[in-house]
Amino acid sequence: MQAYVYKSQRKQDTYVYLAKRDDFEVIPAVLGDTLAPYTFVLEVALTPERRLAQADVALVRANLAERGFHLQAPPLPLAPVKIARIDGRDD
């Protein structure tokens, strides 16, 4: 399965995978309005064996087959961890 990957120019580290090149009509208008414009990044063959750095290839393939697109958003930031000080102070 071929996929066409586009980077959102409005949302940092957000990518849209499309089943058909430049087929932005498959993206819901509300979502598209917040992400567009897009910059083409790459064309990739998504085989079951392929590994992606930030996404599960099986999920991407399923979304492309069902919806025609897959949204890859940046991971949520982790909450800061408070570590107790050795001297017992709270600052």
Residue pairs with C-beta under 8 A, 6 or more apart in sequence:
1 19
1 45
1 46
1 47
1 61
1 64
1 65
2 19
2 43
2 44
2 45
2 46
3 17
3 18
3 19
3 43
3 44
3 45
3 46
3 60
3 64
3 70
4 17
4 18
4 19
4 20
4 21
4 22
4 40
4 42
4 43
5 15
5 16
5 17
5 18
5 40
5 41
5 42
5 43
5 44
6 15
6 16
6 17
6 18
6 38
6 39
6 40
6 41
7 14
7 15
7 38
7 39
7 41
8 14
8 15
8 16
8 35
8 36
8 38
9 36
9 37
9 38
9 39
10 34
10 35
10 36
10 37
11 34
11 35
11 73
12 74
13 73
13 74
14 35
14 71
14 72
14 73
14 74
15 41
15 71
15 72
16 27
16 35
16 38
16 69
16 70
16 71
16 72
17 55
17 60
17 63
17 64
17 69
17 70
17 71
17 72
18 24
18 26
18 64
18 68
18 69
19 26
19 64
19 65
19 68
19 69
20 26
20 68
21 43
23 68
23 69
24 32
24 36
24 38
26 67
26 68
26 69
27 35
27 69
31 71
44 50
46 57
46 60
46 61
46 64
47 57
48 57
48 58
48 61
50 57
51 57
52 60
54 72
54 75
55 70
55 72
59 70
60 70
60 72
63 69
63 70
63 71
64 70
85 91
